[in-house]
Amino acid sequence: EKTISIIIPTYNNLEKLKECVASIQHQKFRDFEVWIVDGNSSDGTIEYLQTLEKPFHFVSEKDNGIYHAMNKGVSLSKGEWLQ
């Protein structure tokens, strides 16, 4: 299990998601997992998510908004701390 789970809810915001992922990839600290919870975007997000490798994980399906997406991320996370 990883120490930190980072949860990123997103929906049709591909460019900002790429910026966020790049920032995480440049961290020196490596004891984390990342769950990207996408609300079934139609802007190329799903195709981008499919190119990511561990520690990045994703789920892409219709949800009931940002809080639903965050809670879904929490339920998928295995980290000791949630971010």
Buried (B, 14 or more C-beta within 10 A) or exposed (E): EBEBBBBBBBBEBBEEBEEBBEEBEEEEEEEBBBBBBBBEBEBEBBEBBEEBEEBBBBBBEEBEEEEBBBBBBBEBBEBEEEE
